[in-house]
Amino acid sequence: MKTIGLIGGMSWESTRIYYELINRDVQQQLGGIHSAKMLIASLDMQHIAELQQQAKWDEAEVLLASTALNLQSAGAEVIALATNTMHKCASQIVSAIKVPFLHVADAVIAQLQKDRRSRSLLLATRFTMEQTFYRDKFSEGGVETIIPSQEERSALHDIIYAELCKGIVLDASRQVVLDMIVAAKHAGADSVILGCTEICMLVDDMNSALPVYDTTKLHAKALVDFALR
């Protein structure tokens, strides 16, 4: 079993979900009381959010690259970011390390392609929905991503940072997101990408009008498969 190096804390709520998903999958695959070999570097979300808001992506790149390098030095054999938005810094992380880096979008694209989905609603932070670094990645994989209206994007962004990152899950906010999915279905979307690692706290296949592609779950699965390969 390879040692997984996870850069987390963005937010710790979703990192907790990663930890549980990874360990449950390892136990299921290996049986007994097996658990994952993991190193977790948990960063301060408040600091990361301030860098995002101030568009200090260069500082974020240095921080994440150095964190990945520290994980590698500590024995991590594969590195992953437990966040979608900060994949804006993915290329800098890859340049800094020698071990493999598993991009969250690759796992999602692979499943979308397998299921022959090609037009997905992207739900995420404003940074992820509005900037090109993430949507271009899906476009290269043959998946068109559509995003909610500006007003809806702002509402979702606020739900993520003011509620989900604090562990607050409100039925009213869940309904706001579910309504976005219904609207996207009527507009021709064939799936929905939960492009923020906290949105799985609100949406799943049981309540969504569209097939759900949960980046947290798919990324965690890809990490386990790599570690056990």
ChimeraX commands (.cxc) that place a marker at each C-alpha (Angstrom):
marker #1 position 0.00,0.00,0.00 radius 0.5
marker #1 position 1.36,3.41,-0.99 radius 0.5
marker #1 position 1.26,6.34,1.41 radius 0.5
marker #1 position -1.21,9.07,0.42 radius 0.5
marker #1 position -0.23,12.68,1.04 radius 0.5
marker #1 position -3.30,14.90,1.35 radius 0.5
marker #1 position -3.24,18.70,1.47 radius 0.5
marker #1 position -6.39,19.50,3.41 radius 0.5
marker #1 position -8.04,21.98,5.74 radius 0.5
marker #1 position -9.77,23.73,2.82 radius 0.5
marker #1 position -12.11,23.24,4.54 radius 0.5
marker #1 position -11.50,20.75,7.32 radius 0.5
marker #1 position -15.13,19.69,6.93 radius 0.5
marker #1 position -14.44,18.20,3.50 radius 0.5
marker #1 position -11.04,16.86,4.59 radius 0.5
marker #1 position -12.91,14.90,7.26 radius 0.5
marker #1 position -15.08,13.42,4.52 radius 0.5
marker #1 position -12.01,12.51,2.44 radius 0.5
marker #1 position -10.45,10.76,5.44 radius 0.5
marker #1 position -13.56,8.69,6.06 radius 0.5
marker #1 position -14.13,7.79,2.40 radius 0.5
marker #1 position -10.50,6.76,1.87 radius 0.5
marker #1 position -10.32,4.60,4.98 radius 0.5
marker #1 position -13.68,2.93,4.40 radius 0.5
marker #1 position -12.68,2.07,0.83 radius 0.5
marker #1 position -9.33,0.63,1.95 radius 0.5
marker #1 position -11.06,-1.46,4.60 radius 0.5
marker #1 position -13.63,-2.68,2.09 radius 0.5
marker #1 position -11.00,-3.64,-0.46 radius 0.5
marker #1 position -8.49,-5.25,1.92 radius 0.5
marker #1 position -10.83,-6.52,4.63 radius 0.5
marker #1 position -10.06,-7.01,8.29 radius 0.5
marker #1 position -9.17,-3.81,10.10 radius 0.5
marker #1 position -6.99,-2.36,7.36 radius 0.5
marker #1 position -6.80,1.42,7.09 radius 0.5
marker #1 position -5.06,3.81,4.73 radius 0.5
marker #1 position -1.47,4.95,5.09 radius 0.5
marker #1 position -1.92,8.72,5.00 radius 0.5
marker #1 position -0.09,11.94,5.72 radius 0.5
marker #1 position -2.36,14.99,6.02 radius 0.5
marker #1 position -1.13,18.58,5.93 radius 0.5
marker #1 position -4.07,20.62,7.17 radius 0.5
marker #1 position -3.84,24.30,6.26 radius 0.5
marker #1 position -5.67,27.27,7.79 radius 0.5
marker #1 position -8.74,27.90,5.63 radius 0.5
marker #1 position -9.03,31.50,6.82 radius 0.5
marker #1 position -5.59,32.27,5.40 radius 0.5
marker #1 position -6.37,30.48,2.13 radius 0.5
marker #1 position -9.69,32.33,1.77 radius 0.5
marker #1 position -7.93,35.67,2.26 radius 0.5
marker #1 position -5.42,34.82,-0.46 radius 0.5
marker #1 position -8.31,33.89,-2.76 radius 0.5
marker #1 position -10.24,37.07,-2.05 radius 0.5
marker #1 position -7.16,39.23,-2.59 radius 0.5
marker #1 position -6.23,37.33,-5.78 radius 0.5
marker #1 position -2.84,36.48,-4.30 radius 0.5
marker #1 position -2.66,33.24,-6.23 radius 0.5
marker #1 position 1.12,33.47,-6.52 radius 0.5
marker #1 position 1.43,33.30,-2.72 radius 0.5
marker #1 position -1.01,30.41,-2.64 radius 0.5
marker #1 position 1.04,28.58,-5.25 radius 0.5
marker #1 position 4.20,28.90,-3.14 radius 0.5
marker #1 position 2.38,27.73,-0.01 radius 0.5
marker #1 position 0.77,24.69,-1.64 radius 0.5
marker #1 position 3.91,23.68,-3.53 radius 0.5
marker #1 position 6.00,23.83,-0.36 radius 0.5
marker #1 position 3.35,21.86,1.53 radius 0.5
marker #1 position 3.35,19.18,-1.15 radius 0.5
marker #1 position 7.15,19.05,-1.02 radius 0.5
marker #1 position 7.01,18.59,2.76 radius 0.5
marker #1 position 4.58,15.70,2.35 radius 0.5
marker #1 position 6.85,14.11,-0.21 radius 0.5
marker #1 position 9.84,14.49,2.12 radius 0.5
marker #1 position 7.82,12.88,4.92 radius 0.5
marker #1 position 7.20,9.79,2.78 radius 0.5
marker #1 position 4.08,10.47,0.70 radius 0.5
marker #1 position 4.11,8.45,-2.51 radius 0.5
marker #1 position 1.19,10.29,-4.14 radius 0.5
marker #1 position -0.07,13.83,-3.49 radius 0.5
marker #1 position -3.60,15.21,-3.72 radius 0.5
marker #1 position -5.41,18.45,-2.92 radius 0.5
marker #1 position -8.61,17.99,-0.92 radius 0.5
marker #1 position -10.19,21.03,-2.56 radius 0.5
marker #1 position -11.31,21.95,-6.08 radius 0.5
marker #1 position -10.67,25.69,-6.16 radius 0.5
marker #1 position -7.02,25.43,-5.19 radius 0.5
marker #1 position -6.36,23.22,-8.20 radius 0.5
marker #1 position -5.73,26.58,-9.82 radius 0.5
marker #1 position -2.27,25.99,-8.33 radius 0.5
marker #1 position -1.95,22.40,-9.59 radius 0.5
marker #1 position 0.78,22.99,-12.16 radius 0.5
marker #1 position 3.03,24.62,-9.55 radius 0.5
marker #1 position 2.56,21.65,-7.23 radius 0.5
marker #1 position 3.39,19.21,-10.01 radius 0.5
marker #1 position 6.56,21.16,-10.82 radius 0.5
marker #1 position 7.69,21.06,-7.20 radius 0.5
marker #1 position 7.41,17.31,-6.54 radius 0.5
marker #1 position 8.66,14.07,-8.01 radius 0.5
marker #1 position 5.85,11.78,-6.88 radius 0.5
marker #1 position 2.55,11.61,-8.78 radius 0.5
marker #1 position -0.13,14.26,-8.26 radius 0.5
marker #1 position -3.73,13.11,-8.72 radius 0.5
marker #1 position -5.85,15.96,-10.10 radius 0.5
marker #1 position -9.43,15.95,-8.85 radius 0.5
marker #1 position -10.87,16.66,-12.31 radius 0.5
marker #1 position -9.21,13.64,-13.91 radius 0.5
marker #1 position -11.21,11.22,-11.78 radius 0.5
marker #1 position -14.44,13.04,-12.58 radius 0.5
marker #1 position -13.76,13.30,-16.30 radius 0.5
marker #1 position -13.00,9.58,-16.48 radius 0.5
marker #1 position -16.35,8.71,-14.92 radius 0.5
marker #1 position -18.26,11.19,-17.08 radius 0.5
marker #1 position -16.66,9.72,-20.19 radius 0.5
marker #1 position -17.46,6.20,-19.03 radius 0.5
marker #1 position -21.09,7.18,-18.52 radius 0.5
marker #1 position -21.17,9.14,-21.80 radius 0.5
marker #1 position -22.07,12.43,-20.15 radius 0.5
marker #1 position -21.05,15.50,-22.09 radius 0.5
marker #1 position -22.93,18.53,-20.73 radius 0.5
marker #1 position -22.63,19.06,-17.01 radius 0.5
marker #1 position -23.82,21.71,-14.61 radius 0.5
marker #1 position -20.82,22.85,-12.58 radius 0.5
marker #1 position -21.56,23.82,-8.98 radius 0.5
marker #1 position -18.62,25.28,-7.10 radius 0.5
marker #1 position -17.12,28.44,-5.66 radius 0.5
marker #1 position -17.23,31.53,-7.85 radius 0.5
marker #1 position -13.50,31.12,-8.51 radius 0.5
marker #1 position -13.99,27.61,-9.88 radius 0.5
marker #1 position -17.13,28.40,-11.87 radius 0.5
marker #1 position -16.00,31.70,-13.37 radius 0.5
marker #1 position -12.28,31.23,-14.01 radius 0.5
marker #1 position -10.96,29.03,-16.80 radius 0.5
marker #1 position -8.47,26.76,-15.01 radius 0.5
marker #1 position -11.12,24.17,-14.10 radius 0.5
marker #1 position -13.61,24.40,-16.93 radius 0.5
marker #1 position -10.84,24.17,-19.53 radius 0.5
marker #1 position -9.72,20.90,-17.97 radius 0.5
marker #1 position -13.18,19.42,-18.53 radius 0.5
marker #1 position -13.37,20.85,-22.03 radius 0.5
marker #1 position -10.13,19.03,-22.91 radius 0.5
marker #1 position -11.83,15.85,-21.71 radius 0.5
marker #1 position -14.82,16.42,-23.99 radius 0.5
marker #1 position -17.17,17.66,-21.28 radius 0.5
marker #1 position -18.97,20.98,-21.65 radius 0.5
marker #1 position -19.59,22.68,-18.32 radius 0.5
marker #1 position -22.45,25.10,-17.84 radius 0.5
marker #1 position -22.74,27.37,-14.81 radius 0.5
marker #1 position -25.65,29.01,-12.97 radius 0.5
marker #1 position -26.59,32.67,-13.38 radius 0.5
marker #1 position -24.48,35.35,-11.74 radius 0.5
marker #1 position -27.00,35.75,-8.93 radius 0.5
marker #1 position -27.08,32.00,-8.34 radius 0.5
marker #1 position -23.28,31.80,-8.42 radius 0.5
marker #1 position -23.05,34.44,-5.71 radius 0.5
marker #1 position -25.66,32.65,-3.61 radius 0.5
marker #1 position -23.85,29.32,-3.91 radius 0.5
marker #1 position -20.48,30.91,-3.12 radius 0.5
marker #1 position -21.94,32.39,0.06 radius 0.5
marker #1 position -23.50,29.07,1.05 radius 0.5
marker #1 position -20.12,27.37,0.72 radius 0.5
marker #1 position -18.08,29.88,2.72 radius 0.5
marker #1 position -20.63,31.09,5.27 radius 0.5
marker #1 position -22.25,27.72,5.96 radius 0.5
marker #1 position -20.69,24.52,4.62 radius 0.5
marker #1 position -17.10,25.40,5.51 radius 0.5
marker #1 position -18.36,25.90,9.06 radius 0.5
marker #1 position -20.28,22.63,9.10 radius 0.5
marker #1 position -23.64,24.39,8.83 radius 0.5
marker #1 position -26.14,22.50,6.65 radius 0.5
marker #1 position -29.48,24.25,6.11 radius 0.5
marker #1 position -32.53,22.85,4.34 radius 0.5
marker #1 position -33.18,26.25,2.74 radius 0.5
marker #1 position -29.72,26.28,1.20 radius 0.5
marker #1 position -30.14,22.71,0.01 radius 0.5
marker #1 position -33.32,23.73,-1.79 radius 0.5
marker #1 position -31.54,26.66,-3.45 radius 0.5
marker #1 position -28.96,24.28,-4.89 radius 0.5
marker #1 position -31.52,21.65,-5.89 radius 0.5
marker #1 position -33.48,24.33,-7.76 radius 0.5
marker #1 position -30.34,25.20,-9.73 radius 0.5
marker #1 position -30.04,21.57,-10.76 radius 0.5
marker #1 position -33.67,21.40,-11.90 radius 0.5
marker #1 position -33.19,24.54,-13.99 radius 0.5
marker #1 position -30.06,23.11,-15.57 radius 0.5
marker #1 position -31.88,19.90,-16.45 radius 0.5
marker #1 position -34.53,21.91,-18.28 radius 0.5
marker #1 position -31.70,23.75,-20.09 radius 0.5
marker #1 position -30.24,20.48,-21.39 radius 0.5
marker #1 position -27.65,19.44,-18.81 radius 0.5
marker #1 position -27.21,15.67,-18.51 radius 0.5
marker #1 position -25.37,15.65,-15.17 radius 0.5
marker #1 position -24.15,17.80,-12.30 radius 0.5
marker #1 position -20.57,18.10,-11.06 radius 0.5
marker #1 position -20.24,18.89,-7.37 radius 0.5
marker #1 position -17.13,20.97,-8.05 radius 0.5
marker #1 position -16.61,21.98,-4.46 radius 0.5
marker #1 position -15.67,19.37,-1.89 radius 0.5
marker #1 position -18.31,20.59,0.58 radius 0.5
marker #1 position -21.38,20.52,-1.69 radius 0.5
marker #1 position -21.81,16.79,-1.08 radius 0.5
marker #1 position -23.10,17.88,2.33 radius 0.5
marker #1 position -26.20,19.18,0.52 radius 0.5
marker #1 position -26.64,17.14,-2.66 radius 0.5
marker #1 position -26.51,13.46,-3.59 radius 0.5
marker #1 position -28.13,11.06,-6.02 radius 0.5
marker #1 position -31.14,10.69,-3.74 radius 0.5
marker #1 position -32.28,14.31,-4.02 radius 0.5
marker #1 position -30.79,15.55,-7.29 radius 0.5
marker #1 position -32.77,15.89,-10.53 radius 0.5
marker #1 position -29.60,15.03,-12.45 radius 0.5
marker #1 position -27.00,12.26,-12.02 radius 0.5
marker #1 position -24.45,13.49,-9.47 radius 0.5
marker #1 position -20.68,13.42,-9.99 radius 0.5
marker #1 position -19.28,14.09,-6.54 radius 0.5
marker #1 position -15.68,15.25,-6.88 radius 0.5
marker #1 position -14.92,14.37,-3.25 radius 0.5
marker #1 position -16.09,10.78,-3.58 radius 0.5
marker #1 position -14.53,10.20,-7.02 radius 0.5
marker #1 position -11.21,11.76,-6.02 radius 0.5
marker #1 position -11.03,9.72,-2.82 radius 0.5
marker #1 position -11.76,6.56,-4.80 radius 0.5
marker #1 position -9.02,7.37,-7.32 radius 0.5
marker #1 position -6.52,7.87,-4.49 radius 0.5
marker #1 position -7.34,4.51,-2.92 radius 0.5
marker #1 position -7.13,2.72,-6.26 radius 0.5
marker #1 position -3.73,4.29,-6.89 radius 0.5
marker #1 position -2.45,3.50,-3.40 radius 0.5
marker #1 position -3.50,-0.15,-3.67 radius 0.5
marker #1 position -2.43,-0.67,-7.25 radius 0.5
marker link #1:1,2 radius 0.2
marker link #1:2,3 radius 0.2
marker link #1:3,4 radius 0.2
marker link #1:4,5 radius 0.2
marker link #1:5,6 radius 0.2
marker link #1:6,7 radius 0.2
marker link #1:7,8 radius 0.2
marker link #1:8,9 radius 0.2
marker link #1:9,10 radius 0.2
marker link #1:10,11 radius 0.2
marker link #1:11,12 radius 0.2
marker link #1:12,13 radius 0.2
marker link #1:13,14 radius 0.2
marker link #1:14,15 radius 0.2
marker link #1:15,16 radius 0.2
marker link #1:16,17 radius 0.2
marker link #1:17,18 radius 0.2
marker link #1:18,19 radius 0.2
marker link #1:19,20 radius 0.2
marker link #1:20,21 radius 0.2
marker link #1:21,22 radius 0.2
marker link #1:22,23 radius 0.2
marker link #1:23,24 radius 0.2
marker link #1:24,25 radius 0.2
marker link #1:25,26 radius 0.2
marker link #1:26,27 radius 0.2
marker link #1:27,28 radius 0.2
marker link #1:28,29 radius 0.2
marker link #1:29,30 radius 0.2
marker link #1:30,31 radius 0.2
marker link #1:31,32 radius 0.2
marker link #1:32,33 radius 0.2
marker link #1:33,34 radius 0.2
marker link #1:34,35 radius 0.2
marker link #1:35,36 radius 0.2
marker link #1:36,37 radius 0.2
marker link #1:37,38 radius 0.2
marker link #1:38,39 radius 0.2
marker link #1:39,40 radius 0.2
marker link #1:40,41 radius 0.2
marker link #1:41,42 radius 0.2
marker link #1:42,43 radius 0.2
marker link #1:43,44 radius 0.2
marker link #1:44,45 radius 0.2
marker link #1:45,46 radius 0.2
marker link #1:46,47 radius 0.2
marker link #1:47,48 radius 0.2
marker link #1:48,49 radius 0.2
marker link #1:49,50 radius 0.2
marker link #1:50,51 radius 0.2
marker link #1:51,52 radius 0.2
marker link #1:52,53 radius 0.2
marker link #1:53,54 radius 0.2
marker link #1:54,55 radius 0.2
marker link #1:55,56 radius 0.2
marker link #1:56,57 radius 0.2
marker link #1:57,58 radius 0.2
marker link #1:58,59 radius 0.2
marker link #1:59,60 radius 0.2
marker link #1:60,61 radius 0.2
marker link #1:61,62 radius 0.2
marker link #1:62,63 radius 0.2
marker link #1:63,64 radius 0.2
marker link #1:64,65 radius 0.2
marker link #1:65,66 radius 0.2
marker link #1:66,67 radius 0.2
marker link #1:67,68 radius 0.2
marker link #1:68,69 radius 0.2
marker link #1:69,70 radius 0.2
marker link #1:70,71 radius 0.2
marker link #1:71,72 radius 0.2
marker link #1:72,73 radius 0.2
marker link #1:73,74 radius 0.2
marker link #1:74,75 radius 0.2
marker link #1:75,76 radius 0.2
marker link #1:76,77 radius 0.2
marker link #1:77,78 radius 0.2
marker link #1:78,79 radius 0.2
marker link #1:79,80 radius 0.2
marker link #1:80,81 radius 0.2
marker link #1:81,82 radius 0.2
marker link #1:82,83 radius 0.2
marker link #1:83,84 radius 0.2
marker link #1:84,85 radius 0.2
marker link #1:85,86 radius 0.2
marker link #1:86,87 radius 0.2
marker link #1:87,88 radius 0.2
marker link #1:88,89 radius 0.2
marker link #1:89,90 radius 0.2
marker link #1:90,91 radius 0.2
marker link #1:91,92 radius 0.2
marker link #1:92,93 radius 0.2
marker link #1:93,94 radius 0.2
marker link #1:94,95 radius 0.2
marker link #1:95,96 radius 0.2
marker link #1:96,97 radius 0.2
marker link #1:97,98 radius 0.2
marker link #1:98,99 radius 0.2
marker link #1:99,100 radius 0.2
marker link #1:100,101 radius 0.2
marker link #1:101,102 radius 0.2
marker link #1:102,103 radius 0.2
marker link #1:103,104 radius 0.2
marker link #1:104,105 radius 0.2
marker link #1:105,106 radius 0.2
marker link #1:106,107 radius 0.2
marker link #1:107,108 radius 0.2
marker link #1:108,109 radius 0.2
marker link #1:109,110 radius 0.2
marker link #1:110,111 radius 0.2
marker link #1:111,112 radius 0.2
marker link #1:112,113 radius 0.2
marker link #1:113,114 radius 0.2
marker link #1:114,115 radius 0.2
marker link #1:115,116 radius 0.2
marker link #1:116,117 radius 0.2
marker link #1:117,118 radius 0.2
marker link #1:118,119 radius 0.2
marker link #1:119,120 radius 0.2
marker link #1:120,121 radius 0.2
marker link #1:121,122 radius 0.2
marker link #1:122,123 radius 0.2
marker link #1:123,124 radius 0.2
marker link #1:124,125 radius 0.2
marker link #1:125,126 radius 0.2
marker link #1:126,127 radius 0.2
marker link #1:127,128 radius 0.2
marker link #1:128,129 radius 0.2
marker link #1:129,130 radius 0.2
marker link #1:130,131 radius 0.2
marker link #1:131,132 radius 0.2
marker link #1:132,133 radius 0.2
marker link #1:133,134 radius 0.2
marker link #1:134,135 radius 0.2
marker link #1:135,136 radius 0.2
marker link #1:136,137 radius 0.2
marker link #1:137,138 radius 0.2
marker link #1:138,139 radius 0.2
marker link #1:139,140 radius 0.2
marker link #1:140,141 radius 0.2
marker link #1:141,142 radius 0.2
marker link #1:142,143 radius 0.2
marker link #1:143,144 radius 0.2
marker link #1:144,145 radius 0.2
marker link #1:145,146 radius 0.2
marker link #1:146,147 radius 0.2
marker link #1:147,148 radius 0.2
marker link #1:148,149 radius 0.2
marker link #1:149,150 radius 0.2
marker link #1:150,151 radius 0.2
marker link #1:151,152 radius 0.2
marker link #1:152,153 radius 0.2
marker link #1:153,154 radius 0.2
marker link #1:154,155 radius 0.2
marker link #1:155,156 radius 0.2
marker link #1:156,157 radius 0.2
marker link #1:157,158 radius 0.2
marker link #1:158,159 radius 0.2
marker link #1:159,160 radius 0.2
marker link #1:160,161 radius 0.2
marker link #1:161,162 radius 0.2
marker link #1:162,163 radius 0.2
marker link #1:163,164 radius 0.2
marker link #1:164,165 radius 0.2
marker link #1:165,166 radius 0.2
marker link #1:166,167 radius 0.2
marker link #1:167,168 radius 0.2
marker link #1:168,169 radius 0.2
marker link #1:169,170 radius 0.2
marker link #1:170,171 radius 0.2
marker link #1:171,172 radius 0.2
marker link #1:172,173 radius 0.2
marker link #1:173,174 radius 0.2
marker link #1:174,175 radius 0.2
marker link #1:175,176 radius 0.2
marker link #1:176,177 radius 0.2
marker link #1:177,178 radius 0.2
marker link #1:178,179 radius 0.2
marker link #1:179,180 radius 0.2
marker link #1:180,181 radius 0.2
marker link #1:181,182 radius 0.2
marker link #1:182,183 radius 0.2
marker link #1:183,184 radius 0.2
marker link #1:184,185 radius 0.2
marker link #1:185,186 radius 0.2
marker link #1:186,187 radius 0.2
marker link #1:187,188 radius 0.2
marker link #1:188,189 radius 0.2
marker link #1:189,190 radius 0.2
marker link #1:190,191 radius 0.2
marker link #1:191,192 radius 0.2
marker link #1:192,193 radius 0.2
marker link #1:193,194 radius 0.2
marker link #1:194,195 radius 0.2
marker link #1:195,196 radius 0.2
marker link #1:196,197 radius 0.2
marker link #1:197,198 radius 0.2
marker link #1:198,199 radius 0.2
marker link #1:199,200 radius 0.2
marker link #1:200,201 radius 0.2
marker link #1:201,202 radius 0.2
marker link #1:202,203 radius 0.2
marker link #1:203,204 radius 0.2
marker link #1:204,205 radius 0.2
marker link #1:205,206 radius 0.2
marker link #1:206,207 radius 0.2
marker link #1:207,208 radius 0.2
marker link #1:208,209 radius 0.2
marker link #1:209,210 radius 0.2
marker link #1:210,211 radius 0.2
marker link #1:211,212 radius 0.2
marker link #1:212,213 radius 0.2
marker link #1:213,214 radius 0.2
marker link #1:214,215 radius 0.2
marker link #1:215,216 radius 0.2
marker link #1:216,217 radius 0.2
marker link #1:217,218 radius 0.2
marker link #1:218,219 radius 0.2
marker link #1:219,220 radius 0.2
marker link #1:220,221 radius 0.2
marker link #1:221,222 radius 0.2
marker link #1:222,223 radius 0.2
marker link #1:223,224 radius 0.2
marker link #1:224,225 radius 0.2
marker link #1:225,226 radius 0.2
marker link #1:226,227 radius 0.2
marker link #1:227,228 radius 0.2
marker link #1:228,229 radius 0.2
view
